[in-house]
Amino acid sequence: MNNVLIRPATIADFDAIYDFILDLTSEYFDKSLLRQCYETCLDTSNTHYLVATVGDNTIGYLSCHGQVLLHHCALVYEIQEMYVLAPYRSLGAGKLLLEALEERVNNENYAVLEVCSNMKRKDAHRFYETNGFTLTTYKFKKMP
C-alpha cells in the first residue's frame, strides 16, 4: 500500500476512468457524452471522485454522490462506481479509496454511506463487508 496514492480526480483522469467504467459495466458509452457528464459531476457539490495511482499510472477510481433523502431526513452518500485494475487489487487500493472517501465526508452531517453492487460480484460483496458495510437492501430496476 505504500506506493498507492489517492487523490481527487481531475479532467486529466477522464480517459482512464472511461476505460474503468467500460470494464466495470461491460457496456459501451459514447465517450464525448460520458465526458460531458464527468465534467458536470466534477463541479457538483456533494460529489466525490477519487483516483488511486501508482507512479504515473491511474489504477483505480471511486465515485460517490450525496443527496438529501426524506426517509433519512439527512444527507446520504452512495458510492456509484468503484474499480481497481485486477493486478493492483492485492495492494489495498480499494481500502485506501474507501478510507480517503470517509475522510472527505466525515466532517459533513450525513446519515449513511451506501453502495450498490451487482449481484454477480461476490468478491466485491466480500470486500464491502470486510470494510464495514452491511447487506440490508435489495435494489430493483426498471428500464424505460
N, C-alpha and C positions, 0 to 999 in steps of 0.2 A: 504494500500500500504506500510505501514511502515515495515512489516515483509517480503516483497518480495524483494529479491536481484537479480540483474542482473550481470552476469559475462561472460567472454569469455568461450566458450565451450572447453572441453578437450577430450582426448581419453576416459577418465573415464566416460564421459557422453553418450557414444555411445548407451548403452542398452536402456536408457530412450528415446533417440532421435529415435532409431529404432522403438520403440513402438509408439511414436508420429506419425512417418511417416506412419506406417501401419494404424493407426486410421484416419489420415488425408486423405489418398488416398483410403482407403478401398481396397487395393491391397496387395498381398504378394510379398516380395522381399527376395531374397536369402541373409541371414544375413551376411555371410562371404564376399560376393561380395559388399554389401552395406557398410560394414565396410572398405573395401579397398578404395572405393570411398570417404568415410568420411575422412579417414586418409589423402588421397591425397589432398582433398579440405582444410583441416586444415592448410596445408603448402603452400597454393596457395595465391599469392598476390591478393589484391582486393577482397578477400573473407572474410566475417564476419559471424561467427557462435556465437550466444549468447544463454545462457540459463537463465531461471528465476527459482529461488529456494525459498523455504520456509523451513527454518531449513535445514535438510539433504535431503529434497525431491526436486527433479527436477520436476517443474510443467509446464514448457513451454520452447519453443525453437523458434529461428528465424535464418534463413539462408539468406544471401544476397551476390550476386555475382556482380562484376563490370566488365565492358568491354568497350572499346572504340568503339563507333558506328559512322560510317561515316555520317549518316543522322543527327547526333547531333554535329559532329566534336568535340566530348568530351567524357569523361568517363560517363557512365550511370550505375547506380546501380539498380538492380532489386531484390526485396525480392522474394525468390523462395519458401520458406516454412515458415509458422508461425503457431504455435499451442500452445494453453494453455489448460490444463486439465479443463473440464467443471466446477468442483466445485470452481476453482480459478479465473474464468473469471471476477467475480464481484470485485476482489481485485485490478484490474487495471494493472495486469501483462502484458497484451498486450501493453498498452500505455507505460509502463516502458521499454519494449523491443524496441519499436519504438524510444523512446527518447534516449536510450542508443546507438542504431544504428546511429541515427543522430549525436550524439556527436562524434562517431568514424569517420564518413565520412565528417563532416563539415570542417575539415582542408584540405580536398582534393578538387581539382578543378573538380567537377562533374557537369553535366548539369541537371540531373533529377534523382529522386528516384521513381522507378515504382514498381507496384505489380500487378500480375495476380491473379485472384480469380475465382474459378469455378462459373459458372452462377447460380448454385443452392444454393450457400452460401449467402443468403440475409443478414443474421446477420453480416457476415464478411464484406460485402459491406458497410453496415451502419457504422461499426467500422472504416473502412478506410476513409470514407467520413467525419466522425466526427473528425478524426485525420489529416485532411488537404489534403487528396488525392482527385483528381477529376477524374471522369469517362470520358475517352477520346478515348478509343480504343477498338476494338474487337480483339480477338485473335483466329486465326483459326489453326487447327491441321490436319495433315495428317499422319497417322500411316504407317510404312513400311509394 
